[in-house]
């Protein structure tokens, strides 16, 4: 499935955490893995949302 671009302005990890609905630790992990990339204060959330969707699907599949 293709990633949809969803660009927001975020000043902190907490802002990204609230926008994605996940913990700040997970936001930092996704940044380290390259799923969250910034252009100044603008962040594209599309790849991160895909990652979270796929992780949730895989988690339900393997339980």
Order of alpha helices (4+ residues) and beta strands (2+ residues): beta-alpha-alpha-beta-beta-alpha
